[in-house]
């Protein structure tokens, strides 16, 4: 092996199939966006929905900055934050973890753990729900609820998931109505405390799950009278629970530490 070869250590973790690489910012290469695209590639890299770049912080256990798989920056990922909390819990034996994200500080409280899987509840802060917004991505109008959980979402309630919803979601993301892009959720309401969701996220496309997306979906369902707190959000990657206490949203779900390794530059 070439003695000049440089390696970047990483941890891979997953929260309900929404997978992330956790990397110390101190070892970041000069172009972290380009590097993130390379390492997240599912054929030529390790494969992930994004990288959580971790740094020390004076008032929190860790500061994280999320770069999506396509190299774009995002304010926060609920699932990515939970993955970082699992890593901090495993390495520092902490049960209450303060994480500074691009959307502010989030407190992760350990509920349980078994081997490499940890369950946390995160205080996601307040949600902002706007009135219904009608858009036309082509082939007819779409009605949805804009929600902010520190990052932008557009929640579309449907009786069943339409064919080629991914293509429609991609078109919606490009509309002028969302100048900063938007995370898209398609949601079916299956009872007062259960909804099913599909996610199409900025910078990653279709994902198996989403923490902020689950929060936004549940909040929109509550705000429109389709559900009551707490709400179980069922997705292809697993189930998360969202509850509202006063004006604060809490997200509960698992995170699994998968492996550690080194990526060759």
C-alpha positions as CSV (number, residue, x, y, z in Angstrom):
1,X,0.0,0.0,0.0
2,X,1.2,3.5,-0.8
3,X,2.5,5.0,2.4
4,X,1.1,8.4,1.3
5,X,-2.5,7.0,1.1
6,X,-4.8,8.9,3.4
7,X,-7.8,7.4,5.1
8,X,-10.9,8.9,6.7
9,X,-12.4,7.0,9.6
10,X,-16.2,6.7,9.7
11,X,-19.0,5.1,11.7
12,X,-22.1,3.9,9.8
13,X,-25.5,4.0,11.6
14,X,-29.1,3.7,10.6
15,X,-32.4,4.9,12.0
16,X,-35.3,3.0,10.5
17,X,-33.3,2.4,7.3
18,X,-32.4,6.1,7.0
19,X,-28.6,5.6,7.0
20,X,-25.8,8.1,7.8
21,X,-22.0,8.2,8.0
22,X,-20.7,9.9,11.2
23,X,-17.3,11.6,10.6
24,X,-15.1,13.8,12.8
25,X,-14.9,17.3,11.2
26,X,-11.2,17.4,12.2
27,X,-10.4,14.9,9.4
28,X,-12.6,16.5,6.7
29,X,-10.9,17.0,3.3
30,X,-10.7,20.4,1.7
31,X,-13.9,19.8,-0.2
32,X,-16.3,18.1,2.2
33,X,-19.3,18.4,-0.2
34,X,-17.5,16.5,-3.0
35,X,-16.1,14.0,-0.5
36,X,-19.6,13.4,0.8
37,X,-20.9,12.7,-2.6
38,X,-18.2,10.1,-3.1
39,X,-18.5,8.3,0.2
40,X,-22.3,8.2,0.1
41,X,-22.4,6.7,-3.4
42,X,-24.1,3.3,-3.1
43,X,-22.0,1.6,-5.8
44,X,-18.6,3.3,-5.6
45,X,-18.6,4.4,-2.0
46,X,-19.8,3.2,1.4
47,X,-23.4,4.2,0.7
48,X,-25.6,6.5,2.9
49,X,-28.3,9.2,2.8
50,X,-25.8,11.7,4.1
51,X,-22.8,12.5,6.4
52,X,-23.1,14.0,9.8
53,X,-19.9,15.9,10.4
54,X,-19.2,16.1,14.1
55,X,-17.3,18.7,16.0
56,X,-16.7,19.5,19.7
57,X,-18.8,22.3,21.1
58,X,-18.5,24.2,24.4
59,X,-22.2,24.1,25.4
60,X,-23.3,20.8,23.8
61,X,-22.0,17.2,23.8
62,X,-21.4,17.6,20.1
63,X,-22.1,19.9,17.1
64,X,-23.2,18.3,13.9
65,X,-23.5,19.6,10.3
66,X,-25.4,17.5,7.8
67,X,-24.4,17.2,4.2
68,X,-26.7,15.2,2.0
69,X,-25.7,12.4,-0.4
70,X,-25.7,14.9,-3.3
71,X,-23.4,17.3,-1.5
72,X,-26.0,19.9,-0.5
73,X,-26.3,21.1,3.0
74,X,-29.4,20.6,5.3
75,X,-30.4,22.2,8.5
76,X,-31.2,19.0,10.4
77,X,-32.1,15.3,10.2
78,X,-34.1,13.8,13.1
79,X,-32.8,10.3,12.2
80,X,-29.3,11.5,11.7
81,X,-29.3,13.3,15.0
82,X,-30.5,10.1,16.7
83,X,-27.7,8.2,15.0
84,X,-25.2,10.6,16.5
85,X,-26.8,10.3,19.9
86,X,-26.4,6.5,19.7
87,X,-22.7,7.0,19.0
88,X,-22.2,9.4,21.9
89,X,-24.2,7.1,24.2
90,X,-22.0,4.1,23.2
91,X,-18.7,5.9,23.5
92,X,-19.3,8.2,26.4
93,X,-22.0,6.3,28.4
94,X,-24.4,9.3,28.4
95,X,-28.2,9.0,28.6
96,X,-29.1,12.6,28.0
97,X,-27.3,14.0,25.0
98,X,-27.2,17.6,23.8
99,X,-26.6,18.0,20.1
100,X,-26.2,21.3,18.3
101,X,-27.7,21.1,14.8
102,X,-28.1,23.6,12.0
103,X,-31.7,24.1,13.3
104,X,-30.6,24.6,17.0
105,X,-30.0,22.4,20.0
106,X,-31.8,19.1,20.3
107,X,-31.9,17.0,23.5
108,X,-31.9,13.2,23.0
109,X,-33.1,11.2,26.0
110,X,-32.2,7.5,26.0
111,X,-35.2,5.2,26.5
112,X,-33.6,1.8,26.1
113,X,-30.7,0.0,24.4
114,X,-29.8,-3.6,23.5
115,X,-26.4,-4.4,22.0
116,X,-25.9,-1.9,19.1
117,X,-29.5,-0.6,18.9
118,X,-30.6,2.4,21.0
119,X,-34.0,4.0,21.3
120,X,-34.2,7.8,22.0
121,X,-36.8,10.5,22.3
122,X,-35.8,13.8,20.8
123,X,-37.3,17.2,21.6
124,X,-37.8,18.5,18.1
125,X,-38.9,22.0,19.2
126,X,-42.0,23.8,17.9
127,X,-43.5,23.1,14.5
128,X,-44.8,25.8,12.2
129,X,-47.9,24.7,10.2
130,X,-49.0,26.9,7.3
131,X,-52.4,26.8,5.5
132,X,-53.0,24.4,2.7
133,X,-50.9,25.2,-0.4
134,X,-52.0,24.1,-3.9
135,X,-49.3,23.6,-6.5
136,X,-49.3,22.3,-10.0
137,X,-46.2,20.1,-10.9
138,X,-47.9,19.1,-14.2
139,X,-50.7,16.6,-14.7
140,X,-53.0,18.4,-12.3
141,X,-53.1,20.2,-9.0
142,X,-51.6,18.9,-5.7
143,X,-52.8,20.0,-2.3
144,X,-50.4,19.8,0.6
145,X,-49.6,21.3,4.1
146,X,-46.3,23.2,4.4
147,X,-44.7,22.4,7.8
148,X,-41.4,23.5,9.3
149,X,-39.5,21.4,11.8
150,X,-36.4,23.5,11.5
151,X,-36.4,22.4,7.8
152,X,-39.1,22.7,5.2
153,X,-41.7,20.0,4.4
154,X,-44.7,19.6,2.2
155,X,-47.2,17.0,3.5
156,X,-49.6,15.5,0.9
157,X,-52.5,13.4,2.2
158,X,-53.6,10.7,-0.2
159,X,-56.1,7.8,0.0
160,X,-53.4,5.5,-1.3
161,X,-49.9,6.0,-2.5
162,X,-50.0,6.9,-6.2
163,X,-48.0,5.2,-8.9
164,X,-44.7,7.1,-9.7
165,X,-45.1,9.3,-6.6
166,X,-41.4,9.7,-6.6
167,X,-41.4,11.4,-10.0
168,X,-44.2,13.8,-8.9
169,X,-42.3,14.6,-5.7
170,X,-39.2,15.4,-7.7
171,X,-41.2,17.9,-9.8
172,X,-42.7,19.5,-6.7
173,X,-39.3,20.0,-5.2
174,X,-38.3,22.1,-8.2
175,X,-41.3,24.4,-8.2
176,X,-40.8,28.2,-7.5
177,X,-43.1,27.8,-4.5
178,X,-40.1,26.2,-2.7
179,X,-37.1,28.4,-3.4
180,X,-35.0,26.5,-0.8
181,X,-36.2,23.1,-1.9
182,X,-38.5,21.0,0.2
183,X,-38.9,17.5,1.7
184,X,-42.0,15.8,0.4
185,X,-44.2,13.4,2.4
186,X,-47.1,11.4,1.0
187,X,-49.3,10.3,3.9
188,X,-52.3,8.0,4.4
189,X,-54.3,8.3,7.7
190,X,-55.1,4.9,9.0
191,X,-56.7,5.7,12.3
192,X,-56.6,8.3,15.1
193,X,-53.1,7.3,16.1
194,X,-51.6,5.7,13.0
195,X,-50.5,7.1,9.7
196,X,-48.3,5.6,6.9
197,X,-45.8,7.8,5.1
198,X,-43.4,7.8,2.1
199,X,-40.5,10.3,2.0
200,X,-38.7,12.1,-0.8
201,X,-36.0,14.3,0.7
202,X,-33.9,17.1,-0.5
203,X,-30.5,15.9,-1.5
204,X,-31.2,12.2,-1.0
205,X,-34.4,11.4,-3.0
206,X,-36.6,8.5,-1.7
207,X,-35.6,7.4,1.8
208,X,-36.7,4.5,3.9
209,X,-37.6,6.8,6.8
210,X,-37.3,10.4,8.0
211,X,-37.3,11.8,11.5
212,X,-38.3,15.3,10.6
213,X,-40.5,14.0,7.9
214,X,-42.3,11.7,10.4
215,X,-42.6,14.7,12.7
216,X,-44.0,16.9,9.9
217,X,-46.5,14.2,8.8
218,X,-47.8,13.7,12.3
219,X,-48.1,17.4,13.0
220,X,-50.0,18.0,9.7
221,X,-52.3,15.1,10.5
222,X,-53.0,16.5,14.0
223,X,-53.5,20.1,12.6
224,X,-56.0,18.9,10.0
225,X,-58.0,16.8,12.4
226,X,-56.9,13.5,10.8
227,X,-55.1,12.2,13.9
228,X,-54.5,12.7,17.6
229,X,-51.3,12.7,19.6
230,X,-49.4,10.4,20.0
231,X,-49.1,9.3,16.3
232,X,-47.3,6.3,15.1
233,X,-45.7,6.9,11.7
234,X,-45.2,3.8,9.7
235,X,-42.7,3.8,6.9
236,X,-40.9,1.2,4.8
237,X,-37.9,1.3,7.2
238,X,-39.9,1.1,10.5
239,X,-42.1,3.0,12.9
240,X,-41.5,6.1,14.8
241,X,-43.8,7.8,17.4
242,X,-44.5,11.5,17.4
243,X,-46.2,13.3,20.3
244,X,-47.1,16.9,21.0
245,X,-46.8,18.3,24.5
246,X,-48.0,21.9,24.7
247,X,-46.2,23.4,21.6
248,X,-43.2,21.0,21.6
249,X,-42.9,18.0,19.3
250,X,-41.2,14.9,20.5
251,X,-39.9,12.1,18.2
252,X,-39.2,8.6,19.5
253,X,-37.5,5.8,17.5
254,X,-34.5,3.5,17.2
255,X,-31.0,4.0,15.9
256,X,-28.5,1.2,15.2
257,X,-24.7,1.4,15.0
258,X,-23.8,-0.8,12.1
259,X,-20.0,-0.7,11.5
260,X,-16.8,1.4,11.6
261,X,-14.2,1.6,8.9
262,X,-11.8,3.7,6.9
263,X,-12.3,5.3,3.5
264,X,-9.3,5.6,1.2
265,X,-8.8,9.0,-0.4
